[in-house]
Amino acid sequence: MRAVIQRTLRASVTVDGEVVGHTDRPGLLVYLGVTHDDGPADVAWTARKIWELRVLREERSASDDDAPVLVVSQFTLYGDTRKGRRPSWSAAAPGPVSQPLYDALCGELERLGAHVERGRFGADMQVESVNDGPITMLLDSPR
């Protein structure tokens, strides 16, 4: 499981002109990619790491500040651009594998106490954010 985590002042996701998820105060925007061998252990580890990572102001975590988390699915995080000009998506899990894990990660964050907003899985989304810092972290679950 791979996540790009951004500290934001605010963020939103729009699909077909409708805002489907948003945060209007400081929190985290998380782009989440899933690969073929990810499972429940990756979900639990990644959710806890996102919730407890001390990347907010004054070395605080989202759990410390009850900060909102906007989670957006993004299979392109597993794009391989090492050969040629066209990325390969073979490392990205297909929708029937990745959507349940995306939903499980959002659910696990909520179980930990997070206010979770979501993009719409598989949709063509427009994401807007104001990155604070800027702080952007790459997180890979342990293999």
BELRA-V9331 format. One record per residue. PHI is phi in radians with two decimals (* if undefined). Layout:
phi
PHI
PHI
//
This chain:
phi
*
-2.23
-2.32
-1.84
-1.97
-2.10
-1.40
-2.22
-1.47
-2.88
-2.75
-2.67
-2.20
-2.10
-2.26
0.89
1.40
-1.91
-1.28
-1.81
-2.79
-2.79
-2.19
-2.05
-2.56
-0.96
-3.03
-2.18
-1.91
-2.11
-1.64
-2.11
-2.04
-2.16
-1.94
-1.04
-1.72
-1.24
-2.70
-1.00
-1.13
-1.16
-1.05
-1.09
-1.12
-1.16
-1.05
-1.09
-1.12
-1.03
-1.20
-1.85
-1.13
-1.55
-2.06
-1.43
-0.95
1.02
0.98
-1.82
-1.79
-1.06
-1.17
-1.11
-1.82
0.87
-1.40
-1.23
-2.25
-1.78
-1.92
-2.15
-1.22
-2.67
-1.11
-1.17
-1.12
-1.79
-1.23
-1.92
-1.95
-1.24
-2.03
1.10
-1.93
-1.90
-1.12
-1.73
-1.88
-1.11
-1.41
-1.41
-1.22
-1.21
-0.86
-1.08
-1.57
-1.38
-1.08
-1.06
-1.31
-1.05
-1.08
-1.14
-1.12
-1.05
-1.12
-1.18
-1.05
-1.12
-1.08
-1.31
2.03
-1.37
-1.52
-1.91
-1.89
-2.31
-1.39
-1.96
-0.96
1.36
-1.48
-1.42
-1.94
-1.92
-1.93
-2.10
-2.70
-1.97
-1.28
-1.76
2.28
-1.32
-2.14
-2.40
-2.12
-1.84
-2.23
-2.02
-1.17
-1.14
-1.73
//
